[in-house]
Amino acid sequence: MNNNIDENISLLKDGLKTKWLAKNIIYLPTVDSTNQEVKRIASTHPHGTVVIAEQQTAGKGRLGRVWSSPNGTGLWLSILLKPEIAPNQIANITLVCGLGVCKAIRKHTGLNALIKWPNDVIIGNKKICGILTETTVEANRISYVVTGIGINVNTTEFDNDIKHKATSLSIESGSVINRENLFKEIMFTLEKYLDNYFSNPNDGIYEEYTALCATLGREVTVSRGNSTFNGKAVTIEATGDLIVELANGTTEIVSSGEVTVQGIY
Ligand code: BTN
């Protein structure tokens, strides 16, 4: 992409095969966080609006972490969703998006991208994509959902604090990836998975998600408040929760908190 905002929006829209997702694109050379920008414009913009930035100066990760978003190297974008679903069905949007992004990356690059529960996309034992979903609920009704997606596309170097756990599509593939084309593939695939989920939230994505989930079958450590426990990740429930089997044979339902997977960052 270049310095001309209209041209960049055309590059992102040209050949885009979606029905509602990313029909409205806000492209910004720089922003604090695309999730924050979506929140600022949510009341005046339609379902499916995408805010995409060349760089973020205050990119946010899960659990209050910083998301490094250097200029021109990645896809840093957030989607505004105004779905007609119950608040308790929101959690799975994040899994649905993780699956959609993972599938699109696999198709576009041929790389063996997998999912680290709940929604990191990894290659080998390193992360290439993180997703941060934020929701506003009023009177038990969802006002809107912001799904922020960060993908390290053409990053060649990472800061010291993340270099052991982060990688990019170009590092893994050995070639420069066209970000606009990848964007279009991701939007197309995500729309398909979101449409399925919104029209039938109970149908689940279980089989496809499970097939690509690198966490299952591995030893994990779960941090919950001040305590931690170890076990083996055995299944994912229809609710999106992770079931962890402890050494004594009992199981724990993990719906939040941080899971560290042995062998993956
Ligand atoms: C994580 O794995 O911790 C989630 C990272 C989410 C990063 C993306 S980049 C686009 C959007 N804007 C943000 O500030 N965060 C998300």
Residues whose N, C-alpha, C, O or C-beta is under 5 A from the ligand:
A	BS01	BTN	S33 T34 N35 A58 G59 K60 G61 R62 W67 W76 L77 S78 G130 I131 L132 G148 I149 G150
